Structure formats: C-alpha cells, structure tokens
Amino acid sequence: MKVKFSELISTFCEMVDEAKKDYEWNTEEVKRLEKLTQDYLHKLELEPLTYSERAKLATQMKECRILRRKSKDTVEVLSPFVDLIESERGVQMMNFMREVLGQTRKIERAMEIREYRYRVLQDPSIVT
C-alpha cells in the first residue's frame, strides 16, 4: 500500500514535538542530577560514614554522573534544532506545516471517495 503524504507530514510534526519534549525533560533532568550530586557531596562531607558507606555513596555518585552526562549530551545535540523550532521562523514553519497537513488530509479524503458523474452518457454500461 502506498504511504499517504499526510502521514509523512504528521510524522515530521510529531518528531518536532517529541524533540522539544525530550529537550525540556533532559534539561530538567540535568538540573535534578546536579542537585543530587550536591546531596552526595554534602553527605560525604558532613556525615560520619564507614568505609562501606563511602564506597556505596561513590558508586551512587558515579551512576548519577553517568545519567547526567547522557542527559547533558541529549540537550547539547537537540539544542540547535530546538533553537530553530522555537525561533520566530520555526514557529511560523510549524504553523504552516500543520496547515499543510490539514489541507493534505482533506485532499486525500476527497480522493478516497471520488466518483465520476457522467455528463453525456445516460447509461454508462453502453459503449457507443
């Protein structure tokens, strides 16, 4: 079956929305993980911990830093795209894309139910 062009436009619009959501989520996640790192550092500084507790804390901090790095990398990769999409031109482009999507869907629906009305032939089963 042939892919509808409206599905491609819709997929693009969804991808843009998803990229913005991923960017925002990862930005917040970086902030949260930076605060968690500070919690670990203060726990290490201020609490009397045993060797075993310090080892566990170091492992938790390492995992936290790895997660932070992944989120920070995602933010860095998505940043140019999100900057474009959130610019005045990007907002206009997305508005136009959604408008084009609606028009394309309307045309595709009309093509699905298209039928020809004979203008001259009274009985189309008769070939003259």
ABEGO torsion letter per residue (X at the ends): XBBBAAAAAAAAAAAAAAAAAAAAAAAAAAAAAAAAAAAAAAAAAABBBBAAAAAAAAAAAAAAAAAAAAAAAAAAAAAAAAAAAABAAAAAAAAAAAAAAAAAAAAAAAAAABBBBBAABABAABBX
